[in-house]
């Protein structure tokens, strides 16, 4: 059985295209769970109309009692799923027709893989492919091969996008509802769990179109024009990361690298909260750690901590 878990919020502009792409899969899905985070536009009605128009008995829309944020919204959808294979789905992307077929086949043929991501192209608001835009840190290999990812590669960073994920139902019991919306997100937690209880891998085949636009929740959070210089949010994000890594450490047999990262992040929190210049200087001797945990952007993050602490 195949489940699709879609988290929606004010997605009226693109969500019908996404629903159509799910409906038109070569390997049909068995259920679609749409959890809406109290949209203020026509998202919920569009979904209900689509379900009614296509007589989709196992497609259901649930509206949260209150706005919980995208991370907890995804957890809620996953919790409701009944499938053996669970796809995580954004509201504004487009799946290629072979997505479920290729990913489920890969998981069936490789039972050690618990979490599988696919490759993708990035599209603009008009569904036009943006060339050379798939930032995945995985190179340009699109030959259908399987690339295994390591637990240590996820320490401190989330480099696999949630919309590309499919995972097996046996990891659901390990998914703890930790709100990671300010930094790491739910996809990081799922990928980490996959590495620990089995394997997390990437199928080097493009199976979706990831839409880049300023209304996208994850992208707008990173867009420089929309980013607010909020030291409180930066501290909150790091604390969420520490909480997530602390939970992962309880599952992992390789605890020392995780503990090292937690100690490092706690030192950053100490600096941001107390603004002690000597703590900042001592962090400067850890630029290798900054680079390791932040995908080569260590100096930018290090100087960013200073700017957040002392900037106006």
DRENDO-1510 file (C-alpha; in Angstrom, 1 decimal, always signed):
<recs>
REC; n; res; u; v; w
REC; 1; UNK; +0.0; +0.0; +0.0 .
REC; 2; UNK; +1.3; +3.5; -1.0 .
REC; 3; UNK; +0.4; +6.6; +1.1 .
REC; 4; UNK; +1.1; +10.2; +0.2 .
REC; 5; UNK; +1.3; +12.7; +3.0 .
REC; 6; UNK; +0.8; +16.3; +1.9 .
REC; 7; UNK; +1.1; +19.3; +4.2 .
REC; 8; UNK; -0.8; +22.3; +2.9 .
REC; 9; UNK; -1.0; +26.0; +3.9 .
REC; 10; UNK; -2.3; +28.8; +1.6 .
REC; 11; UNK; -1.3; +26.8; -1.5 .
REC; 12; UNK; -4.2; +27.6; -3.8 .
REC; 13; UNK; -2.0; +28.8; -6.6 .
REC; 14; UNK; -0.3; +25.5; -7.4 .
REC; 15; UNK; -1.9; +22.7; -5.3 .
REC; 16; UNK; -4.2; +21.4; -8.0 .
REC; 17; UNK; -1.2; +20.8; -10.3 .
REC; 18; UNK; +0.4; +18.8; -7.6 .
REC; 19; UNK; -2.7; +16.8; -7.0 .
REC; 20; UNK; -3.0; +16.0; -10.7 .
REC; 21; UNK; +0.6; +14.8; -10.8 .
REC; 22; UNK; -0.1; +12.4; -7.9 .
REC; 23; UNK; -3.3; +11.1; -9.5 .
REC; 24; UNK; -1.5; +10.5; -12.8 .
REC; 25; UNK; +1.2; +8.2; -11.4 .
REC; 26; UNK; +2.0; +5.1; -13.4 .
REC; 27; UNK; +1.8; +3.1; -10.2 .
REC; 28; UNK; -1.4; +4.5; -8.5 .
REC; 29; UNK; -1.3; +5.5; -4.9 .
REC; 30; UNK; -3.7; +3.9; -2.4 .
REC; 31; UNK; -4.3; +6.9; -0.2 .
REC; 32; UNK; -3.6; +10.6; +0.0 .
REC; 33; UNK; -3.6; +12.4; +3.3 .
REC; 34; UNK; -3.8; +16.2; +3.1 .
REC; 35; UNK; -3.3; +18.0; +6.4 .
REC; 36; UNK; -4.1; +21.7; +6.1 .
REC; 37; UNK; -2.6; +24.1; +8.6 .
REC; 38; UNK; -5.6; +26.4; +8.7 .
REC; 39; UNK; -5.2; +28.0; +5.3 .
REC; 40; UNK; -6.9; +31.4; +4.8 .
REC; 41; UNK; -7.2; +31.0; +1.0 .
REC; 42; UNK; -9.1; +28.5; -1.1 .
REC; 43; UNK; -6.6; +25.6; -0.6 .
REC; 44; UNK; -9.0; +23.3; +1.3 .
REC; 45; UNK; -11.9; +23.9; -1.1 .
REC; 46; UNK; -9.7; +23.2; -4.1 .
REC; 47; UNK; -8.6; +19.9; -2.6 .
REC; 48; UNK; -12.2; +18.9; -1.7 .
REC; 49; UNK; -13.4; +19.8; -5.2 .
REC; 50; UNK; -10.6; +17.8; -6.8 .
REC; 51; UNK; -11.4; +14.8; -4.7 .
REC; 52; UNK; -15.1; +15.0; -5.4 .
REC; 53; UNK; -14.6; +15.6; -9.2 .
REC; 54; UNK; -12.3; +12.5; -9.5 .
REC; 55; UNK; -14.3; +10.2; -7.1 .
REC; 56; UNK; -11.2; +9.6; -5.0 .
REC; 57; UNK; -12.5; +7.6; -2.0 .
REC; 58; UNK; -9.2; +7.2; -0.2 .
REC; 59; UNK; -8.1; +10.9; -0.5 .
REC; 60; UNK; -8.9; +12.8; +2.6 .
REC; 61; UNK; -8.5; +16.4; +3.8 .
REC; 62; UNK; -7.9; +17.2; +7.5 .
REC; 63; UNK; -7.8; +20.7; +8.8 .
REC; 64; UNK; -5.8; +21.4; +12.0 .
REC; 65; UNK; -7.5; +22.8; +15.0 .
REC; 66; UNK; -4.8; +25.5; +15.2 .
REC; 67; UNK; -1.9; +26.5; +13.1 .
REC; 68; UNK; +1.1; +24.3; +14.1 .
REC; 69; UNK; +3.7; +25.1; +11.4 .
REC; 70; UNK; +4.9; +23.0; +8.5 .
REC; 71; UNK; +7.0; +20.6; +10.5 .
REC; 72; UNK; +4.4; +19.4; +12.9 .
REC; 73; UNK; +1.8; +19.5; +10.1 .
REC; 74; UNK; +3.9; +16.8; +8.3 .
REC; 75; UNK; +4.2; +14.7; +11.4 .
REC; 76; UNK; +0.4; +14.8; +11.7 .
REC; 77; UNK; -0.1; +13.6; +8.2 .
REC; 78; UNK; +2.5; +10.8; +8.6 .
REC; 79; UNK; +0.8; +9.7; +11.8 .
REC; 80; UNK; -2.5; +9.2; +9.9 .
REC; 81; UNK; -0.9; +7.2; +7.1 .
REC; 82; UNK; -1.6; +3.4; +6.7 .
REC; 83; UNK; +0.8; +2.6; +3.8 .
REC; 84; UNK; +3.8; +0.3; +3.6 .
REC; 85; UNK; +5.5; +3.0; +1.6 .
REC; 86; UNK; +5.0; +6.6; +2.6 .
REC; 87; UNK; +5.7; +9.6; +0.3 .
REC; 88; UNK; +6.2; +13.1; +1.8 .
REC; 89; UNK; +4.7; +15.7; -0.5 .
REC; 90; UNK; +4.8; +19.5; -0.7 .
REC; 91; UNK; +1.8; +21.5; -2.1 .
REC; 92; UNK; +3.4; +23.3; -5.0 .
REC; 93; UNK; +5.7; +20.8; -6.8 .
REC; 94; UNK; +5.0; +18.4; -9.6 .
REC; 95; UNK; +5.7; +14.7; -9.7 .
REC; 96; UNK; +6.8; +13.0; -12.9 .
REC; 97; UNK; +4.5; +10.0; -13.8 .
REC; 98; UNK; +7.1; +7.4; -12.9 .
REC; 99; UNK; +7.9; +8.7; -9.4 .
REC; 100; UNK; +6.0; +6.2; -7.3 .
REC; 101; UNK; +6.8; +3.3; -9.6 .
REC; 102; UNK; +10.6; +3.9; -9.6 .
REC; 103; UNK; +10.9; +4.6; -5.9 .
REC; 104; UNK; +8.7; +1.7; -4.7 .
REC; 105; UNK; +10.5; -0.7; -7.0 .
REC; 106; UNK; +13.9; +0.5; -5.6 .
REC; 107; UNK; +12.7; +0.0; -2.0 .
REC; 108; UNK; +11.4; -3.5; -2.8 .
REC; 109; UNK; +14.6; -4.5; -4.5 .
REC; 110; UNK; +16.7; -3.1; -1.7 .
REC; 111; UNK; +15.0; -3.9; +1.6 .
REC; 112; UNK; +18.0; -2.5; +3.6 .
REC; 113; UNK; +17.0; +1.0; +2.4 .
REC; 114; UNK; +14.5; +2.6; +4.8 .
REC; 115; UNK; +14.5; +6.1; +3.4 .
REC; 116; UNK; +14.9; +7.0; -0.3 .
REC; 117; UNK; +15.2; +10.3; -2.0 .
REC; 118; UNK; +15.1; +11.0; -5.7 .
REC; 119; UNK; +16.7; +13.6; -7.8 .
REC; 120; UNK; +14.8; +16.5; -9.4 .
REC; 121; UNK; +14.7; +19.6; -11.5 .
REC; 122; UNK; +13.8; +23.0; -10.2 .
REC; 123; UNK; +11.0; +24.9; -11.9 .
REC; 124; UNK; +9.8; +28.5; -11.7 .
REC; 125; UNK; +6.3; +29.8; -11.1 .
REC; 126; UNK; +5.4; +29.0; -14.7 .
REC; 127; UNK; +6.7; +25.4; -14.4 .
REC; 128; UNK; +9.7; +26.2; -16.6 .
REC; 129; UNK; +12.9; +24.3; -15.6 .
REC; 130; UNK; +15.6; +26.5; -14.2 .
REC; 131; UNK; +18.9; +25.1; -15.5 .
REC; 132; UNK; +21.7; +24.1; -13.2 .
REC; 133; UNK; +19.6; +24.8; -10.1 .
REC; 134; UNK; +19.3; +21.5; -8.3 .
REC; 135; UNK; +21.4; +22.2; -5.2 .
REC; 136; UNK; +21.8; +18.8; -3.6 .
REC; 137; UNK; +25.6; +18.4; -2.8 .
REC; 138; UNK; +25.4; +15.2; -4.7 .
REC; 139; UNK; +26.9; +16.1; -8.1 .
REC; 140; UNK; +25.4; +15.7; -11.5 .
REC; 141; UNK; +24.9; +11.9; -11.6 .
REC; 142; UNK; +21.5; +11.1; -13.1 .
REC; 143; UNK; +22.2; +7.5; -14.2 .
REC; 144; UNK; +19.7; +5.6; -12.1 .
REC; 145; UNK; +22.3; +4.5; -9.7 .
REC; 146; UNK; +21.8; +4.3; -5.9 .
REC; 147; UNK; +23.9; +6.5; -3.7 .
REC; 148; UNK; +24.0; +5.7; +0.0 .
REC; 149; UNK; +24.2; +8.5; +2.5 .
REC; 150; UNK; +25.9; +8.3; +5.9 .
REC; 151; UNK; +24.7; +9.3; +9.4 .
REC; 152; UNK; +27.7; +11.5; +9.9 .
REC; 153; UNK; +26.9; +13.5; +6.8 .
REC; 154; UNK; +23.6; +14.6; +8.3 .
REC; 155; UNK; +25.2; +15.8; +11.6 .
REC; 156; UNK; +24.5; +19.5; +11.7 .
REC; 157; UNK; +23.0; +19.8; +8.2 .
REC; 158; UNK; +19.9; +18.9; +6.2 .
REC; 159; UNK; +20.7; +18.6; +2.5 .
REC; 160; UNK; +17.9; +16.3; +1.3 .
REC; 161; UNK; +14.6; +18.0; +0.6 .
REC; 162; UNK; +11.5; +16.5; +2.2 .
REC; 163; UNK; +9.4; +16.5; -0.9 .
REC; 164; UNK; +11.7; +14.0; -2.6 .
REC; 165; UNK; +11.4; +11.4; +0.2 .
REC; 166; UNK; +9.7; +8.0; +0.4 .
REC; 167; UNK; +10.2; +5.8; +3.4 .
REC; 168; UNK; +9.0; +2.4; +4.7 .
REC; 169; UNK; +6.4; +2.3; +7.4 .
REC; 170; UNK; +8.6; +0.5; +9.9 .
REC; 171; UNK; +10.5; +3.7; +10.7 .
REC; 172; UNK; +7.3; +5.6; +11.7 .
REC; 173; UNK; +7.7; +4.4; +15.3 .
REC; 174; UNK; +11.0; +6.3; +15.6 .
REC; 175; UNK; +9.6; +9.6; +14.4 .
REC; 176; UNK; +9.3; +11.9; +17.4 .
REC; 177; UNK; +7.3; +15.1; +17.0 .
REC; 178; UNK; +10.2; +17.5; +17.5 .
REC; 179; UNK; +9.4; +20.9; +16.0 .
REC; 180; UNK; +12.5; +21.6; +13.8 .
REC; 181; UNK; +10.9; +24.3; +11.6 .
REC; 182; UNK; +13.5; +27.0; +12.2 .
REC; 183; UNK; +16.5; +25.1; +11.0 .
REC; 184; UNK; +16.6; +21.3; +10.5 .
REC; 185; UNK; +13.0; +20.4; +9.5 .
REC; 186; UNK; +11.3; +17.0; +9.4 .
REC; 187; UNK; +13.2; +15.7; +6.4 .
REC; 188; UNK; +16.5; +15.8; +8.4 .
REC; 189; UNK; +14.9; +13.7; +11.2 .
REC; 190; UNK; +13.5; +11.1; +8.7 .
REC; 191; UNK; +16.9; +10.8; +6.9 .
REC; 192; UNK; +18.8; +10.5; +10.1 .
REC; 193; UNK; +16.5; +7.7; +11.4 .
REC; 194; UNK; +16.8; +5.9; +8.1 .
REC; 195; UNK; +20.6; +5.9; +8.5 .
REC; 196; UNK; +20.4; +4.5; +12.0 .
REC; 197; UNK; +17.7; +1.7; +11.6 .
REC; 198; UNK; +18.8; +0.8; +8.1 .
REC; 199; UNK; +20.0; +2.9; +5.2 .
REC; 200; UNK; +19.2; +6.2; +3.6 .
REC; 201; UNK; +19.9; +6.5; -0.1 .
REC; 202; UNK; +19.3; +8.6; -3.1 .
REC; 203; UNK; +18.1; +7.2; -6.4 .
REC; 204; UNK; +19.9; +9.2; -9.1 .
REC; 205; UNK; +16.9; +9.6; -11.3 .
REC; 206; UNK; +15.0; +12.8; -11.8 .
REC; 207; UNK; +11.4; +12.1; -10.7 .
REC; 208; UNK; +9.9; +15.4; -9.7 .
REC; 209; UNK; +9.9; +19.2; -10.3 .
REC; 210; UNK; +10.7; +21.3; -7.3 .
REC; 211; UNK; +9.0; +24.7; -7.6 .
REC; 212; UNK; +11.1; +27.8; -6.6 .
REC; 213; UNK; +9.0; +30.8; -5.7 .
REC; 214; UNK; +8.9; +33.4; -2.9 .
REC; 215; UNK; +5.7; +32.0; -1.4 .
REC; 216; UNK; +7.4; +28.6; -0.8 .
REC; 217; UNK; +7.7; +28.2; +3.0 .
REC; 218; UNK; +11.2; +26.8; +3.1 .
REC; 219; UNK; +12.6; +29.0; +0.3 .
REC; 220; UNK; +11.2; +32.3; +1.7 .
REC; 221; UNK; +12.9; +31.4; +5.0 .
REC; 222; UNK; +16.2; +31.4; +3.2 .
REC; 223; UNK; +15.6; +34.3; +0.8 .
REC; 224; UNK; +17.8; +37.3; +1.9 .
REC; 225; UNK; +15.1; +39.8; +1.0 .
REC; 226; UNK; +12.6; +38.1; +3.3 .
REC; 227; UNK; +15.0; +37.0; +6.1 .
REC; 228; UNK; +14.6; +38.9; +9.4 .
REC; 229; UNK; +17.6; +39.5; +11.5 .
REC; 230; UNK; +16.2; +37.9; +14.6 .
REC; 231; UNK; +18.7; +36.7; +17.1 .
REC; 232; UNK; +15.8; +35.0; +19.0 .
REC; 233; UNK; +15.0; +33.0; +15.9 .
REC; 234; UNK; +18.6; +32.0; +15.4 .
REC; 235; UNK; +18.9; +30.8; +19.0 .
REC; 236; UNK; +15.6; +29.0; +18.8 .
REC; 237; UNK; +16.7; +27.2; +15.6 .
REC; 238; UNK; +20.0; +26.1; +17.2 .
REC; 239; UNK; +18.2; +24.9; +20.3 .
REC; 240; UNK; +15.8; +22.9; +18.1 .
REC; 241; UNK; +18.8; +21.3; +16.4 .
REC; 242; UNK; +20.3; +20.4; +19.7 .
REC; 243; UNK; +17.0; +18.8; +20.7 .
REC; 244; UNK; +16.9; +16.8; +17.5 .
REC; 245; UNK; +20.5; +15.6; +17.7 .
REC; 246; UNK; +20.0; +14.7; +21.4 .
REC; 247; UNK; +17.1; +12.5; +20.4 .
REC; 248; UNK; +19.1; +10.9; +17.5 .
REC; 249; UNK; +21.9; +10.2; +19.9 .
REC; 250; UNK; +19.6; +8.0; +22.0 .
REC; 251; UNK; +19.1; +5.8; +18.8 .
REC; 252; UNK; +22.6; +5.8; +17.5 .
REC; 253; UNK; +25.5; +3.5; +18.2 .
REC; 254; UNK; +27.9; +6.3; +17.0 .
REC; 255; UNK; +27.3; +8.8; +19.7 .
REC; 256; UNK; +30.6; +10.7; +20.0 .
REC; 257; UNK; +30.4; +12.7; +16.7 .
REC; 258; UNK; +26.8; +13.7; +17.6 .
REC; 259; UNK; +27.9; +14.7; +21.1 .
REC; 260; UNK; +30.7; +16.8; +19.7 .
REC; 261; UNK; +28.2; +18.7; +17.5 .
REC; 262; UNK; +25.8; +19.3; +20.4 .
REC; 263; UNK; +28.7; +20.7; +22.5 .
REC; 264; UNK; +29.7; +23.0; +19.6 .
REC; 265; UNK; +26.1; +24.2; +19.2 .
REC; 266; UNK; +25.7; +24.8; +22.9 .
REC; 267; UNK; +28.8; +27.0; +22.7 .
REC; 268; UNK; +27.2; +29.0; +19.9 .
REC; 269; UNK; +24.0; +29.4; +22.0 .
REC; 270; UNK; +26.1; +30.6; +24.9 .
REC; 271; UNK; +27.8; +33.3; +22.8 .
REC; 272; UNK; +24.5; +34.5; +21.2 .
REC; 273; UNK; +22.8; +34.7; +24.6 .
REC; 274; UNK; +25.6; +36.3; +26.5 .
REC; 275; UNK; +27.4; +38.1; +23.7 .
REC; 276; UNK; +30.8; +37.4; +25.3 .
REC; 277; UNK; +33.5; +38.4; +22.8 .
REC; 278; UNK; +36.0; +35.9; +24.2 .
REC; 279; UNK; +33.5; +33.1; +23.5 .
REC; 280; UNK; +33.3; +34.3; +20.0 .
REC; 281; UNK; +37.1; +34.4; +19.6 .
REC; 282; UNK; +37.3; +30.8; +20.9 .
REC; 283; UNK; +34.7; +29.8; +18.4 .
REC; 284; UNK; +37.0; +31.2; +15.7 .
REC; 285; UNK; +39.4; +28.3; +16.4 .
REC; 286; UNK; +36.5; +26.0; +15.4 .
REC; 287; UNK; +36.1; +27.1; +11.8 .
REC; 288; UNK; +36.8; +23.6; +10.6 .
REC; 289; UNK; +33.7; +22.5; +12.6 .
REC; 290; UNK; +31.7; +25.4; +11.2 .
REC; 291; UNK; +32.7; +24.3; +7.7 .
REC; 292; UNK; +32.0; +20.6; +8.4 .
REC; 293; UNK; +28.6; +21.2; +9.8 .
REC; 294; UNK; +27.5; +23.9; +7.4 .
REC; 295; UNK; +28.5; +22.5; +4.1 .
REC; 296; UNK; +31.6; +24.7; +3.5 .
REC; 297; UNK; +29.8; +27.9; +4.6 .
REC; 298; UNK; +31.6; +28.0; +7.9 .
REC; 299; UNK; +33.0; +31.5; +7.8 .
REC; 300; UNK; +29.7; +33.0; +6.7 .
REC; 301; UNK; +27.9; +31.3; +9.6 .
REC; 302; UNK; +30.6; +32.2; +12.1 .
REC; 303; UNK; +30.5; +35.9; +11.0 .
REC; 304; UNK; +26.7; +35.7; +10.9 .
REC; 305; UNK; +26.7; +34.7; +14.6 .
REC; 306; UNK; +28.6; +37.9; +15.3 .
REC; 307; UNK; +26.2; +40.0; +13.2 .
REC; 308; UNK; +23.1; +38.5; +14.9 .
REC; 309; UNK; +24.6; +39.1; +18.3 .
REC; 310; UNK; +25.7; +42.7; +17.8 .
REC; 311; UNK; +23.8; +43.9; +14.7 .
REC; 312; UNK; +20.9; +46.4; +15.0 .
</recs>
